[in-house]
Amino acid sequence: MAETRQWQLASRPVGEPTHDNFELVTVDRPEPGPNEVLIKTLYQSVDPYMRGRMRDAESYAEPWDVGDPMQASVVGEVLESNSSRFESGDFVTGDLLWAEHIAADAGELQRVNPDHGPISTALGVLGMPGVTAYWGTTDVADPNPGDTVVVSAAAGAVGSVVGQLAKLSGARVVGTAGSEAKVDWLTEELGFDAAINYKETDDLSGAVDETCPNGVDVYFDNVGGPITDAVWPRLNVDARVAVCGQIALYNETQVPTGPRKLAKLIETRAKVEGLLVSDYQPRWGEALQRLSQFVQSGDIQYRENVVEGFENAPDAFLGLFEGENIGKQVVKVADRDE
Amino acid sequence: MAETRQWQLASRPVGEPTHDNFELVTVDRPEPGPNEVLIKTLYQSVDPYMRGRMRDAESYAEPWDVGDPMQASVVGEVLESNSSRFESGDFVTGDLLWAEHIAADAGELQRVNPDHGPISTALGVLGMPGVTAYWGTTDVADPNPGDTVVVSAAAGAVGSVVGQLAKLSGARVVGTAGSEAKVDWLTEELGFDAAINYKETDDLSGAVDETCPNGVDVYFDNVGGPITDAVWPRLNVDARVAVCGQIALYNETQVPTGPRKLAKLIETRAKVEGLLVSDYQPRWGEALQRLSQFVQSGDIQYRENVVEGFENAPDAFLGLFEGENIGKQVVKVADRDE
């Protein structure tokens, strides 16, 4: 019988995840049941929110069980189909597994059209991160022309799209990122008005002051921690804060502490709102359509950091916490034309 | 020439204010100018937000200058009038001074009708705290029938009105307060479903769990600090947090720290909003009209803690930080019928 490989959760991390938390297991290749298709994974996504699923605690996403394969968004090719919706050779995407071959119900899958661009974008700018950025910007952060918008993790899969959407709305956009290469990409290619390399800045507060002389009207937070602490005192009256991610805190072993932030909200009457893309499921297609137009017109640019090889998927995931990726971090699992 | 007394800011407090920060000064009684009236103060308000004005830092209210009389809401009687709007014997209220006699422009004053109830209520349930509670509840916190609403400083001037308004909207209401007498008032007279005496509770988190078995849909925060820390993890999906005051933190000399709170907002998509009553200036009358109706119908009850004597105004103010007041803290400066 044919075999395949999958990554299972070997143990729950304490603090920063390590390779010991992941186990590469060879299993029988699944047989597709009624209305199922067999998928060969071409690209697998790794995303910061997965850190939460390694924990043994209820949150917005259910925790993974130790000894089970982990879940991920995947783009793959249909090898066999028991569904009238798909045939062999089709490209599909869905919330599936860290696995090289997957049997999935046809109802869980969306078609990916390779004529519309690289199929891996279904994991990034034309996938969950793009949709997060789209609704997070247009529905929660709501930048107006002339507003100063600060985006943390601005060179990431979500932040890079948020910043470009904010520019399209006429705002002044400042990003934070962790390398000179990222800062250059933001300011020279994506049109950000300024960017702060937080790893090279002794004085984050000063850097925010300098790049945001009129204060901050919108803060789109992917990071939390010290960057957020530096932005907070510069919030303007009626500022909006969209809380999308807190990756700086995901590996903390204690309840993280920091400056108390609520008093500033009285002074500014700022509104702080958490954001979860799954709430926008009914409007997913609307976002994808707009994002596709922006990508085709060149108004939104994107990058991918492609980690080669399924065996390196944990490295790709761990790399997110080191900020190694410019743009969307994806794992290339196999070639299309095998 | 007749004299009068006023309280001046003698020095800026470091940490908890003390009597040394206040100086009682005898000055010439002012003469009302054109369109001004001379007011004899009957009641003076002391409010937690005044702590911010003792600081040398810009915030939503301008800092007081050392050596100047401090400002306060006042209810008084007109002694002399150079305005066609008021005549001697009228009762008025306005944002005036910590002073026994005040010359004020008629345009700064509102009339107080003594037939509508005790004139001191113009400083409490029918004044700034009442209006804060009204718009904070109806416009920001927005409780729905069946919601669990937690109000901190629930026996205070604002919190007691918030809780009763939330009950009127059909919510289940839990208050926090600092004495058994307050807890009894909340649960036995104001109709709160439960109340937590935070000073007698070793386990605030457990107390919130116990009194809010279905989590917290609305948190109206007057206090900040550990009480807020205990409520936060119990916020439900789509919860609303109205940040009205942070009295637990006003006397801190360092930037106060505490558990980081933003990640919880992603999990819950909760909305946190600061609230300042001055934003509702155009709708002040609307709130007062509704509050008057509720007070007259008995749907809203109130209490005042009256500190006798102008010389005791600093004590009344300092008492706010000890939680000595049930309901609105006011200073009785003089009798009506002098």
Interface residues (C-beta under 8 A of the other chain):
Chain A: S59 Y60 D221 G224 G225 T228 V243 C244 G245 Q246 L249 V255 P256 T257 G258 P259 R260 K261 L262 A263 K264 L265 I266 E267 T268 R269 A270 K271 V272 E273 G274 L275 L276 D279
Chain B: S59 Y60 D221 G224 G225 T228 V243 C244 G245 Q246 L249 V255 P256 T257 G258 P259 R260 K261 L262 A263 K264 L265 I266 E267 T268 R269 A270 K271 V272 E273 G274 L275 L276 D279
